[in-house]
Amino acid sequence: MEDIEIARNTKLEKITKIAEDIGLKEEELELYGKYKAKISPEVFQHRKEKKDGKLILITAINPTPLGEGKTTMAIGLADGLRKIGKNAILALREPSLGPVFGIKGGATGGGHSQIAPMEDINLHFTGDIHAITSANNLLSAMIDNHIYFGNELGFEKVVWKRCVDLNDRQLRVVNTGLSGEKNIMPRMDGFDISVASEIMAIFCLATDIQDLKRKIGNIIVGYTKENKPITARDLKADGAMTVLLKDAIEPNLVQSLEKTPAIVHGGPFANIAHGCNSVIATKLALKLGDYVVTEAGFGADLGAEKFLDIKCRKANLKPDAVVCVATIKALKYHGGMPKEEIKKESIEYLERGFHNLEKHVENLQNVFGLNVIVAINQYSHDTKEEIKFLQEKLQEKGIELSLVEAWEKGGEGAKDLAKKIVDLTKKPSNFQYVYELNEKIQDKIEEIAKKIYGAQGVEYERQALQKIEEITKLGYASLPICIAKTQYSFSDDPKNLECKEPFTIHVQDVILKAGAEFIVVITGKMMTMPGLPKVPAAENIDVTEDGRIVGIF
């Protein structure tokens, strides 16, 4: 059965009952039908003194077209923890419509390890991303309106982009204001995908609605002739933008197919944004559960690095354990095995691809000082010899392994991982960041490139160096770094999977996100507006005569 069929054949619990299981009353919820609800902000305030639960981060090797099942693993682990009697809660991101209609399809797990209602979560859900899009574009409208009526603030350059939550490469660069009307100033503009917008980043890093408003006010939208920044607060846009987000900022409560509570909130990409769910959702989950399973996007070089260096630093969080997810077929792919032969046994390709997993685990253990376990999403075509080889290689490195069958068996298939995670969270760790905030911008970039990616150095385009100099002069050099890089490789070349030869990271642009309070570093050929593949998933998504959605996987 397809994921959507498995989800439909599972009877869900009313969301009020799921809430009750974690100590929430109906009056603390804003119901969105029977199976979705938003949680009141007062809930956290009432539990402020309660001790936090254990935080478990799910990350992975560099992703491949074959899929590694990171979200499936996260859901399976939470279900597995509840199977062994633990009070576990999920804290995950909301899917973006871009991948749903693009190459990836749905992002709510798979098989018997899913969160539900699957169609709702993958599509409009409770409207959070639409609210973020509207807030972003309200700011754009207010910028151009201000310029139309005399440009009192003295805009010489506008740096704020519009956004839409779809993959549309045609919108990367656009000309606006071409109607020829009096006072309308034509200019070059562009669109980001909503989940890569600064509003989404702020939304996920804000601690409450007042912090959200403060951060929005600090957004730099343009510069004067004297290169003085103009902010959203200068435009008096921060209040209205916050109003658009006042309901969205409340976390969403749903459930897994096994009735595990799941707080799903915020959804930035990890290759072009910081890739973590909201601080509000994670902190709330830590007050409601004894074990909180969360996830950072793409591989550990992107999502986990940003989770640890940006989110944990800002929110004063620390993971008690990290799960690094892989599959045997993905490791063989990283070793250069052709995709069409990937189900065949090959210790040779597996050994060559093992480097990718090894580097991620070493980073998590030695650079960040965290306790790590490797979880393998097991497939029927994985052979005993391949599994034995992997076990022995990890054993040599002193790394624990768990074979997980959550896709097929749900929480039952993740009980071994759950037991090992409980033990791992009891071990002491020495958590540390890759860099210190007071270092120079270039030094911070190079520390990530060398320590995390294994690069021999960093090369900068002239405009990137100019931007670094300008950001330093403006007094923002002490912000953390958010590197936009391909997810497929440690390098900035998506085709360089094995990274056998020494490589350099190429920085093409540097963008100050003063509201989100980090600096985005664009490497390689990264775009902040993705395009659709030749055959997008949208071609196979439809609604039947009886109103049932098909094609979301």
C-alpha positions as CSV (number, residue, x, y, z in Angstrom):
1,M,0.0,0.0,0.0
2,E,1.1,3.6,-0.6
3,D,1.7,5.9,2.4
4,I,-1.6,7.7,1.8
5,E,-3.5,4.4,1.8
6,I,-1.9,3.3,5.0
7,A,-2.7,6.6,6.6
8,R,-6.4,6.4,5.5
9,N,-6.8,2.9,6.8
10,T,-5.7,4.0,10.3
11,K,-8.3,5.2,12.7
12,L,-7.1,8.4,14.3
13,E,-7.8,9.5,17.8
14,K,-9.6,12.8,18.4
15,I,-7.0,15.5,19.0
16,T,-8.6,16.4,22.3
17,K,-7.7,12.9,23.6
18,I,-4.1,13.1,22.2
19,A,-3.8,16.5,24.1
20,E,-5.2,14.9,27.3
21,D,-2.5,12.3,27.2
22,I,0.1,15.0,27.6
23,G,-1.8,17.0,30.2
24,L,-3.5,19.5,28.0
25,K,-7.1,20.6,28.5
26,E,-9.5,21.4,25.7
27,E,-9.7,25.0,26.7
28,E,-5.9,25.2,26.1
29,L,-6.4,24.3,22.4
30,E,-7.8,26.0,19.3
31,L,-9.4,23.2,17.4
32,Y,-9.0,22.9,13.6
33,G,-11.5,20.0,13.1
34,K,-11.2,16.6,14.8
35,Y,-7.5,15.9,14.3
36,K,-5.6,19.2,14.4
37,A,-5.3,21.9,17.0
38,K,-3.2,24.9,17.9
39,I,-1.8,25.1,21.4
40,S,-2.3,28.2,23.5
41,P,0.9,30.2,24.4
42,E,-0.2,30.1,28.0
43,V,0.5,26.4,28.2
44,F,4.3,27.0,28.2
45,Q,4.0,29.8,30.8
46,H,2.0,27.5,33.1
47,R,4.7,24.9,32.9
48,K,7.7,27.1,33.0
49,E,9.1,25.6,36.2
50,K,8.7,22.0,35.1
51,K,12.0,20.2,34.3
52,D,12.7,19.7,30.6
53,G,12.6,16.3,29.1
54,K,15.5,14.7,27.1
55,L,16.1,16.1,23.6
56,I,17.0,13.7,20.8
57,L,18.1,15.0,17.5
58,I,17.6,13.0,14.3
59,T,20.0,13.8,11.5
60,A,21.5,11.8,8.6
61,I,24.2,11.3,6.0
62,N,24.1,13.4,2.8
63,P,20.8,12.6,1.1
64,T,20.5,10.7,-2.1
65,P,17.7,10.3,-4.7
66,L,17.0,6.9,-3.0
67,G,15.8,8.5,0.2
68,E,17.1,7.9,3.7
69,G,13.9,8.1,5.7
70,K,14.9,10.7,8.4
71,T,11.4,11.7,9.2
72,T,10.2,8.1,9.1
73,M,13.0,7.3,11.6
74,A,12.0,10.2,13.9
75,I,8.4,9.2,14.0
76,G,9.3,5.5,14.4
77,L,11.7,6.3,17.3
78,A,9.0,8.3,19.1
79,D,6.5,5.5,18.6
80,G,9.2,3.0,19.8
81,L,9.8,5.0,22.9
82,R,6.1,4.9,23.8
83,K,6.1,1.2,23.1
84,I,8.7,0.7,25.9
85,G,6.6,2.9,28.2
86,K,8.2,6.3,27.8
87,N,6.4,9.6,27.5
88,A,7.7,10.7,24.1
89,I,6.6,13.6,21.9
90,L,7.6,14.6,18.4
91,A,8.7,18.1,17.4
92,L,8.9,18.4,13.6
93,R,8.8,20.8,10.7
94,E,5.8,21.6,8.5
95,P,6.2,20.5,4.9
96,S,6.6,23.1,2.2
97,L,4.3,22.9,-0.9
98,G,7.5,23.3,-3.1
99,P,8.8,19.7,-2.5
100,V,5.2,18.3,-2.2
101,F,4.5,19.3,-5.9
102,G,8.2,19.0,-6.9
103,I,10.6,16.1,-6.6
104,K,10.2,14.8,-3.0
105,G,6.4,14.6,-2.6
106,G,5.0,14.5,1.0
107,A,7.1,15.0,4.1
108,T,5.1,13.3,6.9
109,G,7.1,10.0,7.2
110,G,6.3,6.8,5.4
111,G,4.7,3.3,5.7
112,H,3.5,2.7,9.3
113,S,5.7,5.5,10.6
114,Q,3.7,8.6,9.7
115,I,2.1,11.7,11.2
116,A,-1.5,12.4,10.3
117,P,-3.8,13.7,8.9
118,M,-1.3,13.2,6.1
119,E,-3.1,15.2,3.3
120,D,-3.8,18.2,5.6
121,I,-0.2,18.4,6.9
122,N,1.3,18.2,3.4
123,L,-1.0,20.8,1.9
124,H,-2.5,23.9,3.6
125,F,-2.4,22.4,7.2
126,T,-3.4,25.3,9.6
127,G,-2.3,28.0,7.2
128,D,1.0,28.9,8.9
129,I,3.1,29.1,5.7
130,H,0.4,31.0,3.9
131,A,0.5,33.6,6.8
132,I,4.3,33.8,6.5
133,T,4.0,34.4,2.8
134,S,1.4,37.1,3.3
135,A,3.5,38.9,6.0
136,N,6.6,38.8,3.7
137,N,4.6,40.2,0.7
138,L,2.9,42.8,2.8
139,L,6.3,44.2,3.6
140,S,7.2,44.2,-0.1
141,A,4.0,46.1,-0.9
142,M,4.7,48.7,1.8
143,I,8.2,49.2,0.5
144,D,7.0,50.0,-3.0
145,N,4.1,52.0,-1.7
146,H,6.5,54.2,0.4
147,I,8.7,54.8,-2.7
148,Y,5.6,55.7,-4.8
149,F,4.5,58.3,-2.3
150,G,7.8,60.3,-2.2
151,N,10.4,57.9,-0.7
152,E,10.8,59.9,2.5
153,L,13.2,57.3,3.9
154,G,15.5,57.7,0.9
155,F,15.5,54.2,-0.6
156,E,18.5,54.0,-3.0
157,K,18.5,50.2,-3.0
158,V,15.8,47.6,-2.1
159,V,17.1,44.2,-0.9
160,W,13.9,42.7,0.3
161,K,12.4,40.0,-2.0
162,R,8.9,38.7,-2.4
163,C,8.1,35.0,-1.8
164,V,5.8,32.2,-2.7
165,D,5.7,28.6,-1.3
166,L,6.2,26.9,-4.6
167,N,9.2,25.9,-6.8
168,D,9.2,28.4,-9.6
169,R,12.6,29.2,-11.2
170,Q,10.9,31.8,-13.5
171,L,10.5,34.1,-10.5
172,R,14.2,34.1,-9.4
173,V,14.7,37.5,-11.1
174,V,11.8,39.7,-12.2
175,N,11.1,43.2,-13.4
176,T,8.4,45.0,-11.4
177,G,6.6,48.3,-11.8
178,L,6.2,48.1,-15.6
179,S,2.6,49.6,-15.8
180,G,3.9,53.0,-16.9
181,E,1.8,54.8,-14.3
182,K,3.0,58.1,-12.9
183,N,5.4,57.8,-9.9
184,I,5.8,54.0,-10.2
185,M,9.5,53.2,-10.3
186,P,10.4,50.1,-12.3
187,R,13.0,47.9,-10.6
188,M,14.6,44.5,-10.6
189,D,13.1,42.2,-7.9
190,G,12.9,38.5,-7.2
191,F,11.2,35.8,-5.3
192,D,12.4,33.3,-2.6
193,I,10.5,30.2,-1.7
194,S,8.6,31.0,1.4
195,V,10.4,28.5,3.6
196,A,13.7,30.2,2.7
197,S,12.4,33.6,3.6
198,E,13.7,35.7,6.5
199,I,10.2,35.7,8.0
200,M,10.2,31.9,8.2
201,A,13.7,32.0,9.9
202,I,12.4,34.6,12.4
203,F,9.2,32.7,13.0
204,C,11.2,29.6,13.9
205,L,13.8,31.4,16.1
206,A,11.4,33.7,18.0
207,T,10.7,32.8,21.6
208,D,7.2,34.5,21.8
209,I,5.1,37.0,19.9
210,Q,6.9,40.0,21.3
211,D,10.3,38.6,20.3
212,L,8.8,37.9,16.9
213,K,7.7,41.6,16.5
214,R,11.1,42.8,17.7
215,K,12.9,40.6,15.1
216,I,10.6,41.6,12.3
217,G,11.2,45.2,13.1
218,N,15.0,44.6,12.7
219,I,14.7,43.3,9.2
220,I,16.8,45.4,6.8
221,V,14.8,46.0,3.6
222,G,17.0,48.5,1.8
223,Y,19.7,51.1,2.0
224,T,20.0,54.9,1.5
225,K,22.6,56.7,-0.7
226,E,24.8,56.9,2.4
227,N,24.5,53.1,2.8
228,K,22.4,53.5,5.9
229,P,20.1,50.5,6.5
230,I,16.3,51.0,6.3
231,T,14.3,48.5,8.5
232,A,10.7,47.2,8.6
233,R,10.3,49.2,11.7
234,D,11.2,52.4,9.9
235,L,8.4,51.6,7.5
236,K,6.0,50.9,10.4
237,A,5.3,47.5,9.0
238,D,6.3,45.4,12.0
239,G,3.0,45.7,13.8
240,A,0.8,44.6,10.9
241,M,3.2,41.8,9.9
242,T,3.0,40.5,13.5
243,V,-0.8,40.6,13.4
244,L,-0.7,38.4,10.3
245,L,1.4,35.9,12.3
246,K,-0.4,36.0,15.7
247,D,-2.3,32.7,15.2
248,A,0.5,31.0,13.1
249,I,3.0,31.5,16.0
250,E,0.9,29.0,18.1
251,P,2.3,25.5,17.6
252,N,0.2,22.8,15.9
253,L,-0.7,19.5,17.6
254,V,-1.3,16.3,15.5
255,Q,-0.5,12.6,16.0
256,S,1.4,9.7,14.6
257,L,-0.5,6.7,13.2
258,E,0.2,5.1,16.6
259,K,-1.3,8.1,18.5
260,T,2.1,9.6,19.6
261,P,1.6,13.4,20.1
262,A,3.4,15.5,17.4
263,I,4.0,19.2,17.6
264,V,4.5,20.3,14.0
265,H,5.5,24.0,13.6
266,G,7.7,26.0,11.1
267,G,9.4,24.6,8.1
268,P,12.6,26.2,6.8
269,F,14.8,24.2,4.3
270,A,18.2,23.2,5.6
271,N,20.2,23.7,2.3
272,I,19.2,27.4,1.9
273,A,17.9,28.2,5.4
274,H,18.4,26.9,9.0
275,G,16.3,23.7,8.6
276,C,14.8,23.4,12.1
277,N,11.3,23.5,13.5
278,S,10.3,26.4,15.8
279,V,12.0,27.1,19.1
280,I,8.6,27.6,20.6
281,A,7.5,24.1,19.6
282,T,10.7,22.4,20.8
283,K,10.7,24.2,24.2
284,L,7.0,23.4,24.6
285,A,7.5,19.7,23.8
286,L,10.3,19.6,26.4
287,K,7.9,20.7,29.0
288,L,5.2,18.2,28.0
289,G,7.3,15.1,27.3
290,D,10.1,13.1,29.0
291,Y,11.6,12.4,25.6
292,V,11.4,14.8,22.7
293,V,12.4,13.6,19.2
294,T,13.2,16.4,16.7
295,E,14.8,16.5,13.3
296,A,17.1,18.8,11.4
297,G,16.9,18.9,7.6
298,F,19.1,17.1,5.1
299,G,22.5,15.8,6.2
300,A,24.3,16.6,9.4
301,D,26.6,19.0,7.6
302,L,23.6,21.3,7.0
303,G,20.6,20.7,9.3
304,A,22.5,19.4,12.4
305,E,25.3,22.0,12.1
306,K,22.7,24.8,12.0
307,F,20.5,23.2,14.7
308,L,23.6,23.2,17.0
309,D,25.4,26.4,16.0
310,I,22.3,28.6,15.5
311,K,19.2,27.2,17.1
312,C,20.8,25.6,20.2
313,R,23.0,28.6,20.8
314,K,20.1,31.1,20.5
315,A,17.6,29.0,22.5
316,N,20.0,27.6,25.1
317,L,19.2,24.0,24.1
318,K,21.5,20.9,24.1
319,P,20.7,17.5,22.6
320,D,21.0,14.6,25.0
321,A,21.6,12.2,22.1
322,V,21.9,12.3,18.3
323,V,20.7,9.6,15.8
324,C,22.5,9.6,12.5
325,V,20.3,7.9,9.9
326,A,21.5,6.0,6.8
327,T,20.5,3.2,4.5
328,I,22.8,0.6,3.0
329,K,21.7,1.5,-0.5
330,A,22.4,5.2,0.1
331,L,25.9,4.4,1.3
332,K,26.6,2.3,-1.8
333,Y,25.3,5.2,-3.9
334,H,27.8,7.5,-2.1
335,G,30.5,5.0,-3.0
336,G,29.7,5.4,-6.7
337,M,27.3,2.5,-7.3
338,P,24.9,3.1,-10.3
339,K,21.4,3.7,-9.1
340,E,19.9,1.0,-11.3
341,E,22.2,-1.7,-9.6
342,I,21.8,-0.5,-6.1
343,K,19.8,-3.5,-4.8
344,K,22.7,-5.8,-5.7
345,E,25.1,-6.8,-2.9
346,S,28.4,-4.9,-3.0
347,I,30.8,-4.7,-0.1
348,E,33.2,-2.7,-2.3
349,Y,30.8,0.2,-3.0
350,L,29.5,0.0,0.6
351,E,33.1,0.4,1.9
352,R,33.7,3.3,-0.4
353,G,30.5,5.1,0.7
354,F,31.1,4.4,4.4
355,H,33.3,7.5,4.4
356,N,30.2,9.7,4.2
357,L,28.6,8.2,7.3
358,E,32.0,8.1,9.2
359,K,32.6,11.8,8.6
360,H,29.2,12.9,9.8
361,V,29.5,10.7,13.0
362,E,33.0,12.1,13.7
363,N,31.7,15.6,13.3
364,L,28.9,15.0,15.8
365,Q,31.2,13.2,18.3
366,N,34.5,15.1,18.0
367,V,33.6,18.6,16.8
368,F,30.3,19.0,18.7
369,G,31.1,16.6,21.6
370,L,27.8,14.7,21.4
371,N,26.7,11.1,22.0
372,V,25.7,9.4,18.7
373,I,24.1,6.3,17.5
374,V,23.8,5.2,13.8
375,A,20.3,4.0,12.8
376,I,19.9,2.0,9.6
377,N,16.6,2.1,7.8
378,Q,16.5,-1.6,6.9
379,Y,15.3,-2.9,3.5
380,S,14.5,-6.5,2.5
381,H,17.3,-6.4,-0.1
382,D,20.0,-5.5,2.4
383,T,22.1,-8.7,2.7
384,K,23.5,-10.3,5.9
385,E,27.0,-9.8,4.6
386,E,26.4,-6.0,4.0
387,I,24.9,-5.6,7.5
388,K,27.7,-7.6,9.1
389,F,30.3,-5.4,7.3
390,L,28.6,-2.2,8.5
391,Q,28.3,-3.5,12.1
392,E,32.0,-4.4,12.2
393,K,33.1,-1.1,10.7
394,L,31.1,0.9,13.2
395,Q,32.3,-1.4,16.0
396,E,35.9,-0.6,15.1
397,K,35.1,3.1,15.6
398,G,33.2,2.4,18.9
399,I,29.9,3.5,17.4
400,E,26.7,1.8,18.3
401,L,24.3,0.6,15.6
402,S,20.6,-0.1,15.5
403,L,18.7,-1.7,12.6
404,V,15.3,-0.2,12.3
405,E,12.1,-1.4,10.5
406,A,9.8,1.4,11.4
407,W,8.4,1.8,7.8
408,E,7.1,-1.8,7.9
409,K,6.4,-2.3,11.6
410,G,5.9,1.2,13.1
411,G,7.1,1.6,16.7
412,E,7.6,-2.1,17.1
413,G,10.3,-1.9,14.5
414,A,12.1,0.8,16.4
415,K,12.1,-0.7,19.9
416,D,15.8,-1.6,19.8
417,L,16.7,2.0,18.8
418,A,14.4,3.3,21.6
419,K,16.1,1.2,24.3
420,K,19.6,2.2,23.1
421,I,18.6,5.9,23.0
422,V,17.3,5.8,26.6
423,D,20.7,4.5,27.7
424,L,22.6,7.0,25.5
425,T,20.8,10.0,27.0
426,K,22.2,9.0,30.4
427,K,25.8,9.3,29.3
428,P,27.6,12.6,29.9
429,S,28.6,14.7,26.9
430,N,30.8,17.7,26.2
431,F,28.7,19.9,23.8
432,Q,30.5,22.7,22.1
433,Y,30.0,24.9,19.0
434,V,32.1,24.9,15.8
435,Y,33.0,28.6,16.2
436,E,32.7,31.4,18.7
437,L,30.5,34.4,17.8
438,N,33.2,37.0,18.4
439,E,35.4,35.6,15.6
440,K,35.6,37.4,12.2
441,I,33.0,36.4,9.6
442,Q,35.5,34.8,7.3
443,D,37.1,32.8,10.2
444,K,33.6,31.4,11.1
445,I,32.9,30.4,7.5
446,E,36.3,28.7,7.2
447,E,35.9,26.8,10.5
448,I,32.6,25.3,9.2
449,A,34.1,24.5,5.8
450,K,37.2,22.9,7.2
451,K,35.9,21.2,10.4
452,I,32.5,20.1,9.2
453,Y,32.9,19.7,5.4
454,G,36.5,18.7,5.3
455,A,37.4,21.4,2.7
456,Q,41.0,22.5,2.3
457,G,39.9,26.2,2.2
458,V,37.4,28.8,1.0
459,E,37.4,31.0,-2.1
460,Y,35.3,34.2,-2.2
461,E,33.8,36.2,-5.1
462,R,34.6,39.9,-5.0
463,Q,31.0,40.8,-4.2
464,A,31.0,38.4,-1.2
465,L,34.1,40.0,0.2
466,Q,32.6,43.5,-0.2
467,K,29.4,42.3,1.6
468,I,31.5,40.9,4.5
469,E,33.2,44.2,4.8
470,E,29.9,46.1,4.8
471,I,28.3,43.8,7.3
472,T,31.3,44.2,9.6
473,K,31.2,48.0,9.3
474,L,27.4,47.9,10.2
475,G,28.3,46.1,13.4
476,Y,26.8,42.7,12.6
477,A,30.0,40.6,12.4
478,S,29.2,38.7,15.6
479,L,26.1,37.0,14.2
480,P,26.2,33.2,13.6
481,I,26.7,31.8,10.1
482,C,24.0,30.0,8.0
483,I,25.7,28.4,5.0
484,A,23.5,27.7,1.9
485,K,25.1,24.7,0.2
486,T,24.0,21.7,-1.8
487,Q,22.7,18.9,0.4
488,Y,24.1,16.1,-1.7
489,S,27.8,16.4,-0.9
490,F,30.2,17.7,1.7
491,S,31.5,19.9,-1.1
492,D,29.5,22.6,-2.9
493,D,29.4,20.4,-6.0
494,P,26.3,18.1,-5.9
495,K,28.0,15.6,-8.2
496,N,31.1,15.2,-6.0
497,L,29.7,12.5,-3.7
498,E,32.9,10.7,-2.6
499,C,35.0,13.9,-2.0
500,K,38.2,11.8,-2.5
501,E,40.2,14.7,-3.8
502,P,40.9,18.0,-1.8
503,F,38.1,20.5,-2.5
504,T,37.5,24.2,-1.9
505,I,34.2,25.8,-0.9
506,H,33.3,28.7,-3.2
507,V,31.4,31.6,-1.6
508,Q,29.4,33.6,-4.3
509,D,27.4,35.9,-2.0
510,V,26.9,36.9,1.6
511,I,23.5,38.2,2.8
512,L,22.8,39.9,6.2
513,K,19.6,38.7,7.9
514,A,19.4,41.2,10.7
515,G,15.9,40.2,11.8
516,A,16.7,36.5,11.9
517,E,20.1,37.4,13.5
518,F,22.3,35.4,11.3
519,I,24.4,35.8,8.1
520,V,23.6,33.7,5.1
521,V,26.5,32.5,3.0
522,I,25.6,31.4,-0.5
523,T,28.1,28.7,-1.9
524,G,28.4,26.9,-5.2
525,K,25.4,27.4,-7.5
526,M,22.7,27.5,-4.7
527,M,19.4,29.3,-5.4
528,T,16.9,30.5,-2.8
529,M,14.1,29.7,-5.3
530,P,14.2,26.1,-6.4
531,G,12.8,24.9,-9.8
532,L,10.5,21.9,-10.5
533,P,12.0,18.7,-12.0
534,K,11.3,17.6,-15.5
535,V,8.4,15.4,-14.2
536,P,7.1,17.2,-11.1
537,A,5.1,15.2,-8.5
538,A,2.2,17.6,-9.2
539,E,1.6,15.7,-12.5
540,N,0.5,12.7,-10.5
541,I,-1.5,14.5,-7.8
542,D,-5.3,14.5,-8.4
543,V,-8.7,14.3,-6.7
544,T,-11.1,11.5,-7.6
545,E,-14.8,11.8,-8.3
546,D,-15.6,11.0,-4.6
547,G,-13.2,13.8,-3.4
548,R,-10.2,11.6,-2.4
549,I,-6.7,13.0,-3.0
550,V,-4.3,10.7,-4.9
551,G,-0.7,10.9,-5.8
552,I,0.8,12.4,-2.5
553,F,3.5,9.9,-1.3
